[in-house]
Amino acid sequence: MLTLGFLVEMEAKPGREGEVAEFLKQAKALVDAEPGTIVWYAFQVGPTSFRIFDAFDNEDDRQFHLAGKVRQGLEARADLFDPPPRINPVDLLTYKMP
């Protein structure tokens, strides 16, 4: 059962929105290699606002993902964001999935 997740809030610097969108699209391949990341969504909520939501069965999988290549990529591409991305741990109350 999914019980834990992250909500990552990102604001692209003006003019860098396309690069952020492409970064997130490419990040999917990195997440695909993480069997403990059960759910992963990357989406845009405004002209410069992007989010990631992901979910996990346990804390070990969440911590593995937190230390993984997507976060490393976010840190390496800090030039795309202002302010820096905010990684918010969340506890899932309920959900519906196919």
C-alpha positions as CSV (number, residue, x, y, z in Angstrom):
1,M,0.0,0.0,0.0
2,L,1.3,3.4,-0.9
3,T,1.8,5.5,2.2
4,L,4.6,8.0,1.5
5,G,5.5,10.4,-1.2
6,F,7.1,13.7,-2.2
7,L,5.6,16.8,-3.7
8,V,8.3,18.8,-5.4
9,E,7.6,22.4,-6.3
10,M,9.7,24.1,-9.0
11,E,9.6,27.5,-10.5
12,A,11.5,28.0,-13.8
13,K,13.5,31.1,-14.3
14,P,11.9,33.3,-17.0
15,G,12.7,31.9,-20.5
16,R,13.9,28.5,-19.1
17,E,10.4,26.8,-19.0
18,G,11.1,24.7,-22.1
19,E,14.4,23.4,-20.6
20,V,12.6,22.5,-17.3
21,A,9.9,20.6,-19.2
22,E,12.5,18.7,-21.2
23,F,14.5,17.9,-18.1
24,L,11.4,16.4,-16.5
25,K,10.5,14.4,-19.6
26,Q,14.1,13.0,-19.6
27,A,13.9,12.3,-15.9
28,K,11.3,9.6,-16.4
29,A,13.9,7.2,-17.7
30,L,15.8,7.6,-14.4
31,V,12.7,6.9,-12.4
32,D,11.8,3.9,-14.5
33,A,15.0,2.3,-13.2
34,E,13.8,2.6,-9.6
35,P,11.5,-0.3,-8.8
36,G,10.5,1.3,-5.4
37,T,9.1,4.4,-7.0
38,I,5.6,3.1,-7.6
39,V,4.0,6.4,-8.9
40,W,5.8,9.3,-10.5
41,Y,4.1,12.3,-12.2
42,A,5.8,15.4,-13.6
43,F,3.5,18.2,-14.6
44,Q,3.2,22.0,-15.3
45,V,0.7,24.0,-13.3
46,G,1.4,27.5,-14.7
47,P,3.6,29.3,-17.1
48,T,6.7,28.9,-15.0
49,S,5.4,26.5,-12.3
50,F,6.2,22.7,-12.4
51,R,5.6,19.9,-9.9
52,I,6.6,16.3,-9.3
53,F,4.5,13.9,-7.3
54,D,5.8,10.5,-6.5
55,A,4.7,7.7,-4.1
56,F,6.3,4.8,-2.3
57,D,5.4,1.7,-0.2
58,N,8.0,2.4,2.5
59,E,10.5,4.8,3.9
60,D,13.5,2.9,2.5
61,D,12.2,3.3,-1.1
62,R,11.4,7.0,-0.5
63,Q,14.9,7.6,0.9
64,F,16.5,5.7,-2.0
65,H,14.6,7.9,-4.5
66,L,15.5,11.1,-2.5
67,A,19.2,10.3,-2.9
68,G,18.8,9.2,-6.5
69,K,19.6,10.6,-10.0
70,V,16.6,12.9,-10.4
71,R,17.5,14.9,-7.3
72,Q,21.1,14.9,-8.4
73,G,19.9,16.3,-11.8
74,L,17.8,19.0,-10.1
75,E,20.9,20.1,-8.1
76,A,23.1,20.0,-11.2
77,R,20.6,22.1,-13.1
78,A,20.1,24.7,-10.4
79,D,20.5,27.4,-13.0
80,L,17.0,26.5,-14.3
81,F,15.2,27.4,-11.1
82,D,14.5,30.4,-8.9
83,P,13.9,29.7,-6.1
84,P,15.5,26.3,-5.7
85,P,13.1,23.3,-6.0
86,R,11.3,22.6,-2.7
87,I,11.1,18.8,-1.9
88,N,8.1,18.3,0.5
89,P,7.6,14.8,2.1
90,V,4.0,13.8,2.3
91,D,2.0,11.1,4.0
92,L,-0.7,9.7,1.7
93,L,-4.2,9.4,3.3
94,T,-5.9,7.6,0.4
95,Y,-5.7,7.3,-3.3
96,K,-7.3,5.7,-6.4
97,M,-5.3,4.0,-9.1
98,P,-6.2,1.6,-11.9
